[in-house]
């Protein structure tokens, strides 16, 4: 399936773009997406960590992605 | 009552204070976060804040709801600014109104601590000779 991954903050700098189109297998989990990102963009491994949000909610590693989901990489937040 | 917003223009404490006016309120606590001139000895020239706006608003709303649930407060205002901010400008305002002061102090501290952990907003610090995303690396 084809997904699009939104990126913010340092994640946008690492990808070089705000929206990353990706082809992944059906039922890809959040954990697998994180592993794919680290494999393709090793800079992600140097971060203090990063989370994945799906449809505007933080999701655990076992959450399964769907093609219609709004998926975003959330690097360490620093508001305030 | 919860009021949440993310704005590109300057934040106003007077506006937030007006939102909190309530005859049931006997104590109001403000937290105002501003742009400081240095971090770890480096001179800061400006900050840029970026938000995943839809999700940030939802997370800010969650903080407001949790504050109302956990503390005996009446009113809660949380505003965050995005875009480019220079020294002394206001990045965040939290105003909490409660019957009594203790709950207002506690809810205000809870809100800023929570915001720094969960709300998808990112701060880039600019120095005379470079820039970096705050907290990105260990």
Backbone of each chain as ProteinMPNN parsed JSONL, in Angstrom:
{"seq_chain_A": "XXXXXXXXXXXXXXXXXXXXXXXXXXXXXXXXXXXXXXXXXXXXXXXXXXXXXXXXXXXXXXXXXXXXXXXXXXXXXXXX", "coords_chain_A": {"N_chain_A": [[0.838, -1.193, 0.0], [0.267, 2.353, -0.444], [1.556, 4.98, 1.417], [1.602, 8.219, 2.983], [3.877, 10.209, 4.66], [3.976, 12.63, 7.072], [6.247, 15.198, 8.095], [7.869, 16.981, 10.699], [9.692, 19.712, 12.269], [12.944, 18.686, 13.193], [12.719, 16.302, 11.85], [11.71, 16.9, 9.37], [13.884, 18.229, 8.294], [15.717, 16.098, 8.169], [14.503, 14.365, 6.304], [14.391, 16.067, 4.196], [12.129, 17.038, 3.13], [8.613, 17.831, 3.556], [6.63, 15.988, 3.213], [6.619, 12.607, 2.863], [6.341, 10.173, 0.48], [5.628, 6.707, 0.664], [6.036, 3.263, -0.128], [4.664, 0.551, 1.351], [4.195, -2.709, 2.931], [0.919, -4.261, 3.32], [-0.815, -3.765, 6.418], [1.357, -2.726, 7.837], [3.192, -2.036, 10.752], [3.498, 0.526, 13.322], [5.975, 0.22, 14.529], [7.446, -1.09, 12.504], [7.428, 0.876, 10.522], [8.978, 2.833, 11.827], [11.4, 1.455, 11.906], [11.957, 1.24, 9.177], [12.314, 3.911, 8.538], [14.592, 4.561, 10.059], [16.408, 2.877, 8.831], [16.519, 3.88, 6.188], [17.096, 6.529, 6.623], [19.524, 7.219, 8.474], [20.045, 9.248, 10.314], [17.85, 9.473, 11.969], [18.28, 7.657, 13.995], [19.989, 8.947, 15.649], [18.576, 10.765, 17.083], [16.987, 11.931, 20.147], [14.905, 10.325, 20.324], [11.819, 9.33, 18.682], [8.373, 9.692, 17.83], [5.397, 8.195, 16.407], [2.543, 9.565, 15.004], [-0.823, 8.831, 14.337], [-3.566, 9.817, 12.568], [-3.719, 12.108, 14.171], [-3.141, 11.247, 16.791], [-0.886, 10.03, 19.269], [0.679, 6.891, 18.7], [1.118, 3.455, 19.705], [3.809, 1.013, 19.271], [2.707, -1.338, 18.167], [0.548, -0.61, 16.644], [-1.4, -0.758, 13.686], [-0.964, 0.398, 10.39], [-3.014, 2.097, 7.938], [-3.949, 2.733, 4.507], [-5.404, 5.1, 4.22], [-4.761, 6.608, 6.405], [-3.664, 9.504, 8.274], [-0.438, 10.078, 8.713], [2.252, 10.86, 10.848], [5.565, 11.913, 11.617], [6.858, 12.449, 14.767], [9.234, 14.172, 16.134], [11.348, 14.741, 19.115], [9.501, 16.887, 21.195], [9.387, 20.456, 21.737], [8.018, 22.687, 22.728], [6.769, 25.723, 24.322]], "CA_chain_A": [[0.0, 0.0, 0.0], [1.016, 3.609, -0.485], [1.238, 5.909, 2.495], [2.335, 9.476, 2.968], [4.295, 10.481, 6.028], [4.258, 14.046, 7.346], [7.405, 15.387, 8.967], [7.974, 18.311, 11.31], [10.915, 19.99, 13.018], [14.178, 18.097, 12.66], [12.374, 15.194, 10.941], [11.574, 17.506, 8.037], [15.249, 18.477, 7.819], [16.342, 14.803, 7.852], [13.919, 13.854, 5.061], [14.544, 17.058, 3.129], [10.792, 17.371, 2.617], [7.571, 17.775, 4.586], [5.734, 14.86, 2.96], [7.374, 11.501, 2.279], [5.513, 9.058, 0.007], [6.298, 5.428, 0.909], [5.29, 2.056, -0.438], [4.904, -0.436, 2.41], [3.259, -3.822, 2.819], [-0.332, -4.122, 4.078], [-0.687, -3.995, 7.86], [2.632, -2.294, 8.413], [3.006, -1.49, 12.1], [4.258, 1.724, 13.661], [7.359, -0.197, 14.77], [8.106, -1.351, 11.219], [7.646, 2.181, 9.884], [10.132, 3.456, 12.491], [12.608, 0.732, 11.473], [12.219, 1.62, 7.779], [12.829, 5.292, 8.538], [15.969, 4.533, 10.564], [17.237, 2.21, 7.811], [16.705, 4.761, 5.027], [17.605, 7.84, 7.069], [20.179, 6.868, 9.746], [20.011, 10.376, 11.256], [16.775, 9.268, 12.951], [18.804, 6.886, 15.132], [20.765, 9.846, 16.527], [17.662, 11.618, 17.855], [16.665, 11.499, 21.513], [13.762, 9.435, 20.142], [10.763, 9.944, 17.887], [7.105, 8.965, 17.897], [4.553, 8.247, 15.216], [1.139, 9.886, 15.263], [-1.734, 8.444, 13.265], [-4.823, 10.554, 12.709], [-3.574, 13.101, 15.252], [-2.942, 10.653, 18.124], [0.313, 9.198, 19.426], [0.333, 5.462, 18.624], [2.113, 2.491, 20.181], [4.532, 0.29, 18.217], [1.939, -2.423, 17.527], [-0.586, -0.059, 15.885], [-1.269, -1.074, 12.259], [-1.273, 1.54, 9.513], [-3.87, 1.905, 6.759], [-3.598, 3.655, 3.437], [-6.092, 6.391, 4.352], [-4.361, 7.28, 7.64], [-2.741, 10.636, 8.284], [0.689, 9.568, 9.504], [3.235, 11.929, 11.056], [6.732, 11.662, 12.477], [6.914, 13.453, 15.83], [10.521, 14.169, 16.855], [11.169, 15.275, 20.477], [8.817, 18.188, 21.146], [10.114, 21.492, 22.493], [7.204, 23.9, 22.837], [6.807, 26.46, 25.582]], "C_chain_A": [[0.877, 1.249, 0.0], [0.573, 4.501, 0.66], [2.044, 7.193, 2.299], [2.633, 9.832, 4.412], [4.662, 11.96, 6.156], [5.451, 14.153, 8.279], [7.468, 16.826, 9.443], [9.329, 18.453, 11.99], [12.117, 19.326, 12.366], [13.882, 16.944, 11.701], [12.234, 15.702, 9.502], [12.956, 17.78, 7.447], [15.926, 17.169, 7.401], [15.827, 14.267, 6.526], [14.16, 14.794, 3.891], [13.218, 17.435, 2.505], [9.767, 17.215, 3.74], [6.692, 16.537, 4.438], [6.485, 13.769, 2.218], [6.409, 10.418, 1.796], [6.286, 7.755, 0.183], [5.41, 4.288, 0.447], [5.659, 1.024, 0.616], [3.903, -1.585, 2.262], [2.017, -3.557, 3.669], [-0.06, -4.409, 5.555], [0.7, -3.694, 8.432], [2.368, -1.657, 9.778], [3.809, -0.202, 12.261], [5.735, 1.359, 13.863], [8.11, -0.413, 13.458], [8.383, -0.037, 10.488], [8.868, 2.881, 10.495], [11.438, 2.796, 12.022], [12.977, 1.096, 10.035], [12.829, 3.021, 7.716], [14.29, 5.325, 8.992], [16.91, 3.898, 9.534], [17.554, 3.181, 6.662], [17.323, 6.108, 5.392], [18.254, 7.656, 8.451], [20.205, 8.01, 10.77], [18.916, 10.206, 12.312], [17.271, 8.534, 14.196], [19.553, 7.778, 16.115], [19.872, 10.735, 17.383], [17.465, 11.07, 19.265], [15.488, 10.525, 21.488], [12.815, 10.081, 19.153], [9.525, 9.072, 17.97], [6.402, 9.051, 16.551], [3.133, 8.573, 15.672], [0.323, 9.425, 14.065], [-3.083, 9.091, 13.544], [-4.824, 11.398, 13.988], [-3.497, 12.537, 16.668], [-1.606, 9.913, 18.135], [-0.11, 7.739, 19.407], [1.485, 4.605, 19.125], [2.704, 1.729, 18.994], [3.672, -0.737, 17.48], [0.748, -1.912, 16.696], [-0.362, -0.304, 14.391], [-1.761, 0.084, 11.394], [-2.206, 1.142, 8.378], [-3.563, 3.008, 5.758], [-4.199, 5.049, 3.645], [-5.643, 7.198, 5.57], [-3.525, 8.531, 7.38], [-1.628, 10.275, 9.259], [1.733, 10.675, 9.644], [4.366, 11.456, 11.951], [6.807, 12.81, 13.48], [8.273, 13.348, 16.529], [10.326, 14.79, 18.24], [10.593, 16.692, 20.443], [9.554, 19.188, 22.049], [9.331, 22.806, 22.527], [7.406, 24.582, 24.172], [7.959, 27.44, 25.64]], "O_chain_A": [[2.047, 1.217, 0.382], [-0.617, 4.75, 0.852], [3.023, 7.234, 1.555], [1.759, 9.766, 5.276], [5.534, 12.466, 5.449], [5.647, 13.305, 9.149], [7.166, 17.762, 8.702], [10.02, 17.47, 12.254], [12.293, 19.389, 11.15], [14.7, 16.638, 10.833], [12.597, 15.013, 8.548], [13.176, 17.589, 6.251], [16.63, 17.133, 6.392], [16.604, 13.771, 5.71], [14.138, 14.375, 2.734], [13.185, 18.085, 1.459], [10.024, 16.55, 4.743], [6.08, 16.085, 5.406], [6.935, 13.968, 1.09], [5.724, 9.803, 2.613], [7.479, 7.702, -0.118], [4.19, 4.332, 0.605], [6.827, 0.664, 0.759], [2.897, -1.459, 1.563], [2.042, -2.754, 4.602], [0.821, -5.201, 5.891], [1.147, -4.331, 9.386], [1.45, -0.852, 9.939], [4.679, 0.115, 11.449], [6.628, 2.087, 13.429], [9.254, 0.016, 13.307], [9.452, 0.138, 9.904], [9.689, 3.45, 9.776], [12.438, 3.47, 11.775], [14.154, 1.245, 9.708], [13.746, 3.275, 6.935], [15.12, 6.016, 8.401], [18.056, 4.321, 9.382], [18.699, 3.289, 6.224], [17.986, 6.743, 4.572], [17.617, 7.905, 9.475], [20.37, 7.763, 11.965], [19.033, 10.73, 13.42], [16.768, 8.746, 15.299], [19.734, 7.414, 17.277], [20.353, 11.389, 18.308], [17.739, 9.901, 19.537], [15.12, 9.966, 22.521], [12.979, 11.253, 18.813], [9.619, 7.859, 18.157], [6.753, 9.853, 15.686], [2.595, 7.953, 16.59], [0.73, 9.607, 12.918], [-3.659, 8.927, 14.62], [-5.781, 11.399, 14.764], [-3.753, 13.251, 17.637], [-1.234, 9.26, 17.16], [-1.118, 7.37, 20.009], [2.656, 4.961, 18.995], [2.189, 1.783, 17.878], [3.886, -0.98, 16.292], [0.021, -2.713, 16.109], [0.738, -0.083, 13.885], [-2.821, 0.662, 11.635], [-2.192, 0.001, 7.916], [-3.007, 4.053, 6.095], [-3.584, 6.055, 3.291], [-6.079, 8.334, 5.758], [-2.78, 8.608, 6.403], [-1.845, 10.18, 10.467], [2.06, 11.35, 8.668], [4.16, 10.707, 12.907], [6.819, 13.983, 13.105], [8.441, 12.519, 17.423], [9.249, 15.317, 18.523], [11.115, 17.575, 19.764], [10.246, 18.806, 22.992], [9.897, 23.889, 22.375], [8.122, 24.085, 25.041], [8.126, 28.138, 26.64]]}, "seq_chain_B": "XXXXXXXXXXXXXXXXXXXXXXXXXXXXXXXXXXXXXXXXXXXXXXXXXXXXXXXXXXXXXXXXXXXXXXXXXXXXXXXXXXXXXXXXXXXXXXXXXXXXXXXXXXXXXXXXXXXXXXXXXXXXXXXXXXXXXXXXXX", "coords_chain_B": {"N_chain_B": [[-14.39, 25.966, 31.908], [-12.62, 25.924, 28.936], [-10.114, 27.388, 27.012], [-8.328, 27.337, 24.078], [-5.619, 28.115, 21.936], [-3.614, 28.569, 18.939], [-1.398, 30.818, 17.614], [-0.221, 33.059, 15.059], [0.297, 35.677, 15.386], [1.295, 38.245, 17.802], [1.001, 37.312, 21.24], [-1.386, 38.127, 23.802], [-1.489, 39.002, 27.105], [-3.449, 40.441, 28.399], [-5.698, 39.869, 26.878], [-5.992, 37.14, 27.392], [-6.413, 37.228, 30.125], [-8.877, 38.508, 30.195], [-10.496, 36.496, 29.265], [-10.719, 34.887, 31.427], [-12.192, 35.983, 33.375], [-14.522, 35.727, 35.951], [-17.095, 35.395, 38.238], [-16.987, 33.38, 40.08], [-14.379, 32.93, 40.515], [-11.54, 33.209, 42.581], [-8.849, 33.306, 42.584], [-6.175, 33.846, 40.385], [-3.757, 32.497, 38.279], [-0.948, 33.209, 36.302], [1.106, 31.946, 33.699], [3.784, 32.953, 31.813], [5.673, 32.4, 29.084], [8.726, 33.431, 27.772], [11.055, 34.642, 25.224], [14.344, 33.952, 25.792], [17.664, 35.386, 26.195], [19.868, 33.724, 26.117], [21.165, 30.329, 25.891], [22.581, 27.7, 27.534], [24.965, 29.174, 27.668], [25.253, 30.116, 25.064], [24.618, 32.769, 22.828], [21.41, 33.703, 22.042], [19.594, 34.663, 19.159], [17.116, 34.642, 17.894], [13.994, 32.767, 17.855], [12.372, 30.035, 16.225], [9.17, 28.749, 15.997], [7.449, 25.809, 15.247], [4.461, 24.092, 14.452], [2.53, 21.071, 14.537], [-0.316, 21.606, 13.691], [-3.082, 20.805, 13.912], [-2.975, 18.473, 15.516], [-1.589, 19.491, 17.692], [-3.41, 21.303, 18.797], [-5.355, 19.505, 19.659], [-3.909, 18.064, 21.592], [-3.354, 20.113, 23.381], [-5.909, 20.721, 24.209], [-6.486, 18.352, 25.553], [-4.796, 18.637, 27.744], [-5.98, 20.802, 29.019], [-8.475, 19.681, 29.697], [-7.637, 17.626, 31.406], [-6.499, 19.16, 33.425], [-8.746, 20.479, 34.445], [-10.058, 18.3, 35.453], [-8.325, 17.199, 37.353], [-7.692, 19.23, 39.156], [-9.159, 21.697, 41.324], [-10.404, 23.821, 39.571], [-11.766, 26.641, 37.723], [-11.529, 27.976, 35.274], [-9.571, 27.85, 32.262], [-6.955, 28.834, 30.269], [-4.987, 28.513, 27.409], [-2.523, 29.514, 25.307], [-0.453, 29.366, 22.439], [2.273, 30.583, 20.619], [3.341, 30.605, 17.168], [5.856, 30.606, 14.53], [8.296, 33.195, 13.823], [10.091, 34.424, 16.566], [11.388, 37.051, 18.526], [13.827, 38.23, 20.989], [12.505, 38.527, 24.267], [9.883, 38.357, 23.428], [6.588, 36.855, 23.705], [6.075, 33.416, 23.979], [4.341, 31.517, 24.984], [1.281, 31.442, 26.806], [-0.316, 30.74, 29.832], [-3.238, 30.778, 31.639], [-4.903, 30.376, 34.606], [-7.872, 30.099, 36.377], [-9.253, 29.846, 39.583], [-11.253, 28.869, 42.458], [-9.718, 29.002, 44.746], [-6.263, 29.775, 45.53], [-4.309, 27.679, 45.579], [-5.024, 25.47, 43.948], [-5.005, 26.753, 41.501], [-2.291, 27.483, 41.143], [-1.154, 24.898, 41.083], [-2.428, 23.71, 38.856], [-1.535, 25.328, 36.808], [1.234, 24.873, 36.755], [1.204, 22.149, 36.209], [0.121, 22.267, 33.628], [2.068, 23.643, 32.009], [4.243, 21.932, 32.304], [3.191, 19.586, 31.169], [2.652, 20.428, 28.559], [5.226, 20.765, 27.551], [5.986, 18.161, 27.306], [4.178, 16.75, 25.654], [2.859, 18.197, 23.569], [2.808, 18.656, 20.095], [4.879, 20.745, 19.149], [7.615, 22.55, 17.941], [10.815, 23.966, 18.646], [13.167, 26.045, 17.234], [16.368, 27.156, 17.811], [18.19, 30.065, 17.143], [21.475, 31.137, 16.744], [24.286, 33.418, 16.819], [26.069, 32.207, 15.107], [24.8, 29.985, 13.903], [22.232, 27.347, 14.086], [19.805, 25.301, 15.85], [17.57, 22.494, 16.45], [15.736, 22.414, 19.336], [16.17, 20.083, 21.999], [16.231, 17.89, 20.274], [18.348, 16.078, 20.027], [20.074, 13.687, 22.174]], "CA_chain_B": [[-14.229, 26.592, 30.598], [-11.269, 25.766, 28.383], [-9.861, 28.143, 25.781], [-7.045, 26.905, 23.515], [-5.352, 28.585, 20.577], [-2.26, 28.69, 18.391], [-1.478, 32.055, 16.843], [0.998, 33.558, 14.419], [0.539, 37.061, 15.828], [1.723, 38.39, 19.203], [0.036, 36.919, 22.269], [-1.731, 39.211, 24.721], [-1.89, 38.561, 28.443], [-4.721, 41.12, 28.718], [-6.775, 39.121, 26.22], [-6.157, 35.885, 28.139], [-6.979, 37.59, 31.431], [-10.297, 38.815, 29.986], [-11.203, 35.226, 29.073], [-10.771, 34.149, 32.678], [-13.043, 36.705, 34.335], [-15.607, 34.87, 36.402], [-17.403, 35.743, 39.637], [-16.684, 32.242, 40.947], [-12.924, 32.824, 40.629], [-10.928, 34.024, 43.624], [-7.394, 33.325, 42.402], [-5.773, 33.641, 38.983], [-2.313, 32.34, 38.111], [-0.461, 33.331, 34.911], [2.478, 31.596, 33.32], [4.124, 33.565, 30.527], [6.999, 31.959, 28.632], [9.268, 34.42, 26.834], [12.306, 34.276, 24.55], [15.501, 34.327, 26.614], [18.783, 35.768, 25.321], [20.936, 32.727, 25.976], [20.926, 28.963, 26.308], [23.861, 27.036, 27.795], [26.084, 30.074, 27.368], [25.245, 30.618, 23.685], [23.738, 33.92, 22.636], [20.265, 33.442, 21.15], [19.143, 35.87, 18.445], [15.666, 34.504, 17.67], [13.473, 31.395, 17.858], [11.268, 29.733, 15.305], [8.297, 27.686, 16.483], [6.652, 25.137, 14.225], [3.481, 23.204, 15.092], [1.62, 20.182, 13.793], [-1.334, 22.426, 14.346], [-4.308, 20.058, 14.282], [-2.699, 17.587, 16.652], [-1.181, 20.322, 18.833], [-4.639, 21.812, 19.419], [-5.984, 18.38, 20.368], [-3.115, 17.765, 22.791], [-3.548, 21.234, 24.315], [-7.265, 20.512, 24.758], [-6.382, 17.252, 26.531], [-4.173, 19.184, 28.958], [-7.018, 21.607, 29.669], [-9.47, 18.768, 30.289], [-7.001, 16.935, 32.538], [-6.329, 20.153, 34.502], [-10.064, 20.689, 35.059], [-10.428, 17.075, 36.148], [-7.433, 16.903, 38.477], [-7.584, 20.334, 40.118], [-10.436, 22.382, 41.528], [-10.287, 25.109, 38.874], [-12.966, 27.036, 36.991], [-11.236, 28.415, 33.907], [-8.237, 27.463, 31.802], [-6.612, 29.408, 28.959], [-3.648, 28.135, 26.946], [-2.245, 30.006, 23.954], [0.935, 29.216, 22.021], [2.574, 31.298, 19.376], [4.255, 29.948, 16.224], [6.539, 31.545, 13.641], [9.566, 33.744, 14.298], [9.981, 35.26, 17.767], [12.635, 37.684, 18.939], [14.039, 38.291, 22.431], [11.476, 39.087, 25.149], [8.514, 38.111, 22.958], [5.882, 35.793, 24.433], [5.855, 32.177, 23.211], [3.214, 30.757, 25.532], [0.577, 31.995, 27.973], [-1.299, 29.886, 30.497], [-3.927, 31.493, 32.71], [-5.836, 29.475, 35.28], [-8.69, 30.731, 37.408], [-9.828, 28.867, 40.518], [-11.841, 29.468, 43.663], [-8.627, 29.237, 45.694], [-4.99, 29.894, 44.816], [-3.459, 26.486, 45.491], [-5.397, 24.697, 42.75], [-4.603, 27.518, 40.313], [-0.836, 27.296, 40.998], [-0.862, 23.509, 40.704], [-2.904, 23.449, 37.494], [-0.692, 26.085, 35.89], [2.499, 24.152, 36.631], [0.878, 20.902, 35.494], [-0.128, 22.556, 32.209], [3.3, 23.94, 31.265], [5.047, 20.697, 32.288], [2.582, 18.661, 30.205], [2.844, 20.979, 27.208], [6.608, 20.515, 27.126], [6.175, 16.724, 27.054], [3.267, 16.081, 24.721], [2.263, 18.979, 22.467], [3.731, 18.658, 18.952], [5.391, 22.057, 18.748], [9.079, 22.459, 17.947], [11.496, 25.25, 18.771], [14.512, 26.103, 16.661], [17.106, 28.295, 18.347], [19.168, 30.671, 16.233], [22.591, 31.808, 17.39], [25.007, 34.282, 15.874], [26.788, 31.408, 14.112], [24.151, 28.714, 13.556], [20.901, 27.111, 14.653], [19.527, 23.886, 16.098], [16.259, 22.161, 16.996], [15.889, 22.177, 20.772], [15.836, 18.748, 22.541], [16.175, 16.834, 19.256], [19.386, 15.07, 20.276], [20.302, 13.454, 23.608]], "C_chain_B": [[-12.781, 26.452, 30.146], [-11.169, 26.621, 27.121], [-8.437, 27.807, 25.324], [-6.83, 27.638, 22.198], [-3.865, 28.598, 20.246], [-2.315, 29.876, 17.437], [-0.147, 32.41, 16.205], [1.314, 34.973, 14.867], [0.854, 37.091, 17.331], [0.611, 37.995, 20.161], [-0.18, 38.076, 23.241], [-2.212, 38.651, 26.049], [-3.239, 39.18, 28.828], [-5.903, 40.361, 28.116], [-7.05, 37.823, 26.981], [-6.837, 36.151, 29.479], [-8.484, 37.856, 31.3], [-11.119, 37.534, 29.862], [-11.452, 34.496, 30.391], [-11.738, 34.78, 33.68], [-14.295, 35.902, 34.661], [-15.855, 35.178, 37.884], [-17.078, 34.614, 40.605], [-15.189, 32.127, 41.235], [-12.376, 33.774, 41.693], [-9.421, 34.106, 43.504], [-7.056, 33.023, 40.956], [-4.255, 33.542, 38.944], [-1.972, 32.4, 36.631], [0.888, 32.645, 34.793], [2.712, 32.201, 31.947], [5.543, 33.141, 30.18], [7.503, 32.913, 27.566], [10.606, 33.968, 26.262], [13.483, 34.868, 25.326], [16.719, 34.558, 25.714], [19.923, 34.753, 25.267], [20.503, 31.348, 26.441], [22.273, 28.27, 26.392], [25.04, 27.9, 27.351], [26.134, 30.604, 25.942], [24.226, 31.744, 23.539], [22.649, 33.613, 21.612], [19.847, 34.743, 20.477], [17.646, 35.833, 18.179], [15.289, 33.036, 17.785], [12.462, 31.254, 16.744], [10.483, 28.569, 15.887], [7.483, 27.143, 15.326], [5.683, 24.205, 14.949], [2.862, 22.256, 14.074], [0.262, 20.615, 14.345], [-2.565, 21.651, 14.803], [-4.091, 19.21, 15.529], [-2.318, 18.393, 17.887], [-2.418, 20.865, 19.556], [-5.337, 20.707, 20.21], [-5.235, 18.057, 21.663], [-3.258, 18.874, 23.835], [-4.921, 21.116, 24.997], [-7.248, 19.411, 25.827], [-5.795, 17.756, 27.845], [-5.201, 20.005, 29.735], [-8.043, 20.731, 30.374], [-8.892, 18.069, 31.516], [-6.841, 17.896, 33.717], [-7.658, 20.381, 35.223], [-10.492, 19.479, 35.889], [-9.625, 16.892, 37.435], [-7.39, 17.98, 39.547], [-8.922, 21.061, 40.187], [-10.354, 23.787, 40.919], [-11.55, 25.382, 38.053], [-12.662, 27.299, 35.511], [-9.779, 28.161, 33.535], [-8.003, 28.042, 30.405], [-5.176, 29.012, 28.622], [-3.483, 28.614, 25.508], [-0.768, 29.821, 23.662], [1.133, 29.952, 20.711], [3.472, 30.443, 18.493], [4.842, 31.01, 15.296], [7.819, 32.04, 14.285], [9.341, 34.673, 15.484], [11.359, 35.795, 18.149], [12.687, 37.798, 20.462], [12.901, 39.032, 23.134], [10.047, 38.832, 24.664], [7.919, 36.889, 23.671], [5.619, 34.594, 23.531], [4.613, 31.445, 23.689], [2.604, 31.507, 26.712], [-0.373, 30.929, 28.511], [-1.927, 30.741, 31.596], [-4.97, 30.544, 33.294], [-6.571, 30.249, 36.366], [-9.346, 29.657, 38.268], [-10.49, 29.598, 41.683], [-10.725, 29.882, 44.616], [-7.275, 29.097, 44.997], [-4.239, 28.588, 44.604], [-3.741, 25.678, 44.222], [-4.932, 25.421, 41.487], [-3.099, 27.38, 40.064], [-0.527, 25.893, 40.484], [-1.247, 23.229, 39.255], [-2.018, 24.147, 36.472], [0.636, 25.355, 35.675], [2.302, 22.832, 35.885], [0.773, 21.173, 33.992], [1.165, 22.83, 31.449], [4.198, 22.712, 31.223], [4.516, 19.72, 31.243], [2.824, 19.135, 28.779], [4.234, 20.637, 26.681], [6.867, 19.044, 26.821], [5.369, 16.213, 25.864], [2.825, 16.891, 23.496], [3.242, 19.085, 21.294], [4.003, 20.066, 18.416], [6.9, 21.97, 18.912], [9.692, 23.843, 17.891], [12.874, 25.139, 18.152], [15.19, 27.351, 17.198], [18.128, 28.761, 17.325], [20.205, 31.416, 17.06], [23.273, 32.683, 16.357], [25.619, 33.434, 14.754], [26.114, 30.061, 13.828], [22.788, 28.574, 14.188], [20.769, 25.634, 14.983], [18.102, 23.714, 16.641], [16.449, 21.753, 18.456], [15.405, 20.769, 21.143], [15.868, 17.609, 21.524], [17.166, 15.706, 19.559], [19.625, 14.885, 21.777], [21.486, 14.282, 24.122]], "O_chain_B": [[-11.848, 26.807, 30.865], [-12.05, 26.574, 26.264], [-7.474, 27.967, 26.074], [-7.77, 27.772, 21.415], [-2.999, 28.633, 21.12], [-3.173, 29.934, 16.557], [0.918, 32.102, 16.741], [2.451, 35.429, 14.749], [0.698, 36.091, 18.032], [-0.561, 38.296, 19.935], [0.713, 38.891, 23.474], [-3.205, 37.926, 26.115], [-4.062, 38.546, 29.489], [-6.956, 40.222, 28.738], [-8.205, 37.453, 27.188], [-7.715, 35.402, 29.908], [-9.268, 37.483, 32.173], [-12.274, 37.477, 30.286], [-12.291, 33.598, 30.464], [-12.061, 34.181, 34.706], [-15.024, 35.459, 33.772], [-14.917, 35.213, 38.68], [-16.911, 34.845, 41.803], [-14.771, 31.339, 42.083], [-12.691, 34.963, 41.714], [-8.775, 34.871, 44.22], [-7.574, 32.074, 40.368], [-3.551, 34.386, 39.5], [-2.606, 31.742, 35.807], [1.722, 32.753, 35.692], [1.925, 31.986, 31.024], [6.494, 33.476, 30.886], [6.814, 33.18, 26.581], [11.215, 33.021, 26.762], [13.607, 36.081, 25.495], [16.805, 34.006, 24.618], [20.843, 34.9, 24.463], [19.602, 31.207, 27.268], [23.026, 28.258, 25.419], [25.989, 27.411, 26.737], [26.969, 31.454, 25.633], [23.116, 31.669, 24.064], [22.939, 33.3, 20.457], [19.754, 35.788, 21.121], [16.977, 36.865, 18.229], [16.158, 32.164, 17.809], [11.787, 32.21, 16.364], [11.052, 27.532, 16.229], [6.908, 27.891, 14.536], [6.047, 23.593, 15.953], [2.694, 22.599, 12.903], [-0.235, 20.066, 15.328], [-3.033, 21.814, 15.93], [-4.894, 19.221, 16.462], [-2.68, 18.025, 19.005], [-2.463, 20.882, 20.786], [-5.848, 20.949, 21.304], [-5.85, 17.807, 22.7], [-3.28, 18.601, 25.035], [-5.066, 21.376, 26.191], [-7.903, 19.522, 26.863], [-6.234, 17.358, 28.924], [-5.281, 19.912, 30.96], [-8.431, 21.004, 31.51], [-9.565, 17.933, 32.538], [-7.023, 17.504, 34.87], [-7.701, 20.466, 36.45], [-11.193, 19.614, 36.892], [-10.162, 16.489, 38.467], [-7.09, 17.698, 40.708], [-9.709, 21.043, 39.24], [-10.252, 24.789, 41.625], [-12.304, 24.464, 37.732], [-13.42, 26.906, 34.624], [-8.881, 28.245, 34.372], [-8.765, 27.771, 29.477], [-4.269, 29.155, 29.442], [-4.204, 28.181, 24.608], [0.078, 30.081, 24.518], [0.278, 29.942, 19.826], [4.269, 29.65, 18.994], [4.392, 32.156, 15.275], [8.366, 31.396, 15.18], [8.517, 35.585, 15.427], [12.358, 35.078, 18.097], [11.708, 37.498, 21.144], [12.406, 40.043, 22.637], [9.095, 39.066, 25.41], [8.639, 36.021, 24.164], [5.023, 34.725, 22.462], [3.91, 30.823, 22.893], [3.311, 32.124, 27.509], [-1.126, 30.305, 27.763], [-1.216, 31.355, 32.391], [-5.802, 29.987, 32.577], [-5.962, 30.959, 37.166], [-9.917, 28.693, 37.759], [-10.302, 30.802, 41.861], [-10.767, 30.956, 45.216], [-7.155, 28.388, 43.998], [-3.6, 28.401, 43.568], [-2.821, 25.259, 43.519], [-4.516, 24.785, 40.519], [-2.67, 27.184, 38.926], [0.267, 25.725, 39.559], [-0.496, 22.594, 38.515], [-1.778, 23.613, 35.389], [1.106, 25.234, 34.544], [3.117, 22.447, 35.046], [1.28, 20.398, 33.181], [1.349, 22.305, 30.351], [4.853, 22.468, 30.209], [5.292, 19.098, 30.517], [3.16, 18.341, 27.9], [4.398, 20.269, 25.518], [7.848, 18.709, 26.157], [5.833, 15.333, 25.139], [2.452, 16.303, 22.481], [4.371, 19.546, 21.466], [3.453, 20.502, 17.405], [7.405, 21.4, 19.879], [9.202, 24.751, 17.219], [13.655, 24.253, 18.499], [14.671, 28.46, 17.067], [18.838, 27.957, 16.721], [19.878, 32.207, 17.945], [22.901, 32.697, 15.183], [25.686, 33.867, 13.604], [26.807, 29.086, 13.539], [22.243, 29.523, 14.751], [21.521, 24.807, 14.468], [17.513, 24.637, 17.204], [17.232, 20.854, 18.763], [14.365, 20.317, 20.665], [15.562, 16.47, 21.874], [16.858, 14.529, 19.37], [19.407, 15.809, 22.561], [21.822, 14.213, 25.304]]}, "name": "protein", "num_of_chains": 2, "seq": "XXXXXXXXXXXXXXXXXXXXXXXXXXXXXXXXXXXXXXXXXXXXXXXXXXXXXXXXXXXXXXXXXXXXXXXXXXXXXXXXXXXXXXXXXXXXXXXXXXXXXXXXXXXXXXXXXXXXXXXXXXXXXXXXXXXXXXXXXXXXXXXXXXXXXXXXXXXXXXXXXXXXXXXXXXXXXXXXXXXXXXXXXXXXXXXXXXXXXXXXXXXXXXXXXXXXXXXXXX"}
